[in-house]
Amino acid sequence: MIVNSFGINTDQGIPFSTKDEFEKFFVPAHPVLSDKLQEWFQNGVKPILVSGQIGSGKTTLINKAVIENQDLGIIQFHLDYEVTDKSTGGFLWYILKKIASYAMEKSFPLSSYIFLNDLEEITDFSWEKLIEIDNLKFQTLSYNNQFEYFINLFQEKEFYIVKNIQIILNDLNLHQKNKLILIFFGIDKYDILSSEYYNLKRLIEAFQNFKLLIELNAAHFFDNRWNTWEKLFIGSFSDEFIQRILLKRLGVYSNWLEPKIHDFTKYSGGNPRQALHLLDNFIRLYKTKSSHSEIIKNAALQTLNDYFAFAETPDPGLIRYIQKHKKIRASSLNPINDMIGTIPALFENWIFLTGKQIGIYWEVLMNPLVDHFYKLSVIPVIESHTEIRQDIESEEDFPNESELHFKSGNEFSELPKPRPFKKLNFNRIWGHFLKSIISERPEDKTIIIFNDPILKDITVNAIKSKFELNFDFVIKFKQFKKSHYRQLSAVIASNNPRQKLFLFEYLNEISENDLVKIDKFRDALIPFKMVWWIEAKYITKYLQRWTHLRQLFSIIELETNIRNLINIEEIERDLELLTKVRSTKNSVKKSLELLKEKLQES
């Protein structure tokens, strides 16, 4: 995690993972839970689950215990973004690979375990080969075919593979001083009714005789299949701790904002990530010079828009019940008994469990953002993030523009210098547009919604030209296939991610199954600057399924903001100037004529 020159950090969704981060930013808001978790690491026997809602700090709490117990043998599994095949065979391959990597690191003799060679389909197999195949599975077709082969084989021989994994784990326990701890992260990303979740639950049960810790969402907490496990639940944070969390992130401005922090906490619902998102929007809007109360209101509205504008709306009856009673039966949160969509509302943070249990009831509150603005029928979606003109600075603050050379169709490439048209309105708007979506902030992630593919192509290539020093590549998804995991893996594995910008273009409709897969890449994509281009007719469907991903993004509507940045009269003045200087074949002129045509159509 990086602070700016003023010591400010508003990173969201990034769990603390180093001693330095814990020393700078951690607030011990749940000391009782921390103590229980520490006791389990030292002396626990039964498997344990740590649960809470999105943004409650589950991973951070677990990571703190891991750092404090580094002398213990711990294998960490990230079952969301590190698993590329979500079948039973894919999960088994991943688990075996992680255990093999740990065993090699600890100089444990794996060579005597030849059970894979016992399968009649395999000869001359080695553990080094397994690691090699996994590392290179998206580098060549040969390795990818071998990976697919083993996935299918593990699926078919599930019982045999599980039994042999258990043998290796037992022997690893005997090999080391302390009992081996297996930590499974990322199960909280799986829909409780999905086949992947069912497969994971069944596999994890096969290892529950070992020292096991799993991370779950609150929506999974009430699944009766976990009833025999020890459980820790992270409920809402108190106002005092939310204030302390925000002040820790404000650096030199903490004294200035401390008297006003209450304005953030009342909209946070006791959820740290939501509080940080409010603070981030406040900082972005502060430059508008509006009154403090107006900035707070707009920051709350923007956060509401970011989180819920495209979410699936809960049943109005559920909303009214919780607003009135502020409690709910635990049995109503079991997936078998959920008749009115309580679990999806909990999963997406429409409602917050405080963590207090009274008999058969749990105390529950409406998310204050929703409670304050929601009118049972519509979320008041405000203009995309803020109008771009409010975010831009003077023209002199931008670098010289690259010109665009029209090749054929909608393809462009850069022309060499010189650039005589710096003052063209057409060139100016791309500087403004880029300034609004990409800053020095590592967390910048934007979804740009477009209706017109031609206008999108003009803008994409203008941004590519404008960002020539740092731009890396465009990933175009016509249909999301297994081959795209290779591209996404390349993004994740690239060096110095904070210096890179990735453009993702989703060109055709993505299947329901693949939307869920993409959502699980959330944690791996957090460090990257990204712009995702999505056609307007797909956006509601996509963002309803991207429960975790959508919290990372600002959303901009392309056509609206282009109209805010340039009008037909300005384009005509540009065309007049170009006619005097260049021939009618000029690339910028062609782009301007296209842009004028599109603005006239709208």
Residue, then its C-alpha position, 0 to 999 in steps of 0.5 A: m500500500i502506497v501513501n501520497s506525498f501528504g501521507i494519505n491512503t484510501d486503498q480499498g479492498i486491499p488487505f494488510s499483509t506486511k508488518d509495516e502496513f499493520e503498524k501504519f494503518f491497522v486499528p484493533a477494532h475486534p480484540v476479542l476476535s483477534d485473541k480467539l484467532q490467535e489462541w486457535f493458531q497456537n492451540g486450536v484443534k477443530p477447523i475454524l471459519v472466519s466470516g463477515q460481509i464484503g469489506s469487513g476486514k476478514t482477510t486482514l484479520i487472518n493476515k494479522a494472525v499469520i504474521e504473528n505466527q510465522d514460525l508455524g507451518i502454513i499453506q495459503f490457498h486462494l481459491d478465487y483468482e489463483v484457481t483457473d479451472k473451477s471444476t473438482g479436478g481443477f480444485l484438486w490440481y490446485i490444492l496438490k500443486k500448492i502442497a507440493s510447492y510447500a513441501m519442496e520449499k521445506s525440503f520434504p522428500l516428495s519423490s517417494y510419493i509415486f501415486l500419480n505414476d500408478l495411474e495407467e494413463i501416466t508414465d515418467f511423471s515427476w513433482e517438478k513436472l507438475i509445477e512446470i505444467d502449472n507455471l506454463k499452462f498458458q504459455t504454450l498449447s502443449y502445456n495447456n493440453q497437458f494441464e487440461y488432461f490432468i484436470n480431467l483425469f483428477q476429476e475422474k480419479e477424485f477419491y484416489i487423488v484425495k486419499n493420497i493428498q491426505i497421506i502427504l499432509n499426514d506425513l508433512n505434519l510428522h515432518q515438522k515441529n508444529k501442526l500444519i495449518l491450511i488456510f483457504f481464502g476466497i470461498d467468500k467469492y462463491d455464490i452459495l447456490s453455485s456448483e463450484y461452492y458445493n464442490l469446494k465444500r465437499l473437497i474441504e470436508a475431506f481435509q477437515n481432520f487437519k488444522l483448517l481455517i477458511e474465509l467465508n462471506a456472511a451469506h455462507f455463515f448460516d449454511n448448516r453444512w458448517n455447523t460442526w466448525e468453530k466460528l468467528f463472525i466480524g460484525s459492524f465496527s463501532d463509530e469510534f473505530i471507523q473514525r480511527i480507521l479514517l484518521k489513520r488514512l488521512g496523513v497530515y490532514s487528519n487534524w483538519l478533518e477530525p472534527k468532521i469525521h462523524d459525517f462519514t461514519k453515519y453513512s458507513g454502516g460500520n463497514p470499513r471499506q464503505a467508510l473508505h469509499l466515502l472518504d475517497n469520494f469526499i477527497r475527489l469532490y473537495k476540489t469543487k469548492s462546494s459547502h462541506s455539507e454539500i460535498i458530504k451529501n454528494a460523496a454519499l450519493q456517489t458511493l450509493n451510485d458506485y455500489f448499488a446503481f447496477a445491483e439487483t434490488p432486494d424485495p421491498g417487503l424485506i426492506r420494510y421489515i428490516q427498517k421496522h424491526k432491525k432484526i432477523r431470524a437466524s433460520s431466515l438466513n439459511p439458504i434452504n429457508d430464504m424465500i425473499g432474497t435475504i441472502p443476496a441482500l446480505f451478500e451485496n451489503w444492502i443490509f448489515l449484521t451488527g454481530k449481536q445475537i439475541g436468542i434466535y435473532w440477529e441484529v440487522l440494520m439497513n445500509p445507511l446509504v440505502d436507508h437514507f436515499y432509497k425509496l423502494s423503487v429506484i436508486p437515485v443514480i447521479e451523473s457518471h462519477t462527476e461531470i468530467r469538466q469538474d475534474i479537469e484542470s487548465e489545458e497547460d497542465f496536459p502534455n502535448e497531444s499525439e495526432l491520430h492517423f486514420k488507416s482503415g475502418n476504425e483503426f488508428s496509429e500514431l503519426p510522428k511529431p511535430r504536432p502543430f494542432k495542440k490548440l485544436n478542441f479535438n485534441r484538448i478533449w482527450g487530455h481532459f477525458l484522460k485526466s478524469i479517468i487516469s491520475e497518479r492514483p494506483e487504484d484508478k479503475t474505470i468502466i466506460i459505458f458506450n452506445d456507439p462502437i465508432l465513437k468508442d473506437i475514436t476515444v480508445n485510440a485517442i487515449k492510447s495515443k495520449f498515454e503512449l509512455n505507460f500504455d501496455f496493451v488492449i485485451k479484447f474479449k469477443q467471447f470469454k474463453k479459457s484462452h483469455y485466462r492466459q491474457l489475464s494471467a499475463v496481466i497479473a504476473s506482469n512486473n510493476p503493475r502500478q506503472k501500467l494501464f490496461l484497456f479491456e474491451y468486452l465486445n460481445e455478450i458474456s455468458e452467465n458462467d463466465l461473468v462469475k469467473i471474471d468476478k473472482f479475479r477481483d483481488a488479483l486485479i486490485p493493483f492495476k490501473m484499468v479502463w474497461w469498455i462495455e456496451a450499454k446494453y450489457i452493463t446492467k447484467y454484467l454489474q449485477r453479477w460482478t458483486h465484488l468487481r463493481q466496488l473497484f470501479s468508477i463508471i462513466e457514460l461515454e456519449t454524455n461526457i463527450r458532449n460535455l467536452i466538445n460541441i458541434e460549433e467547436i468541431e466546425r472551427d477545428l475543421e475550418l482550421l484543418t482545411k486551411v492547413r492540411s489536405t482533406k485526407n488528414s486523419v484528424k479531419k476524418s475523425l472530426e467528421l465522424l465525431k460531428e456526425k455522431l453528435q448530430e445523430s444524438 
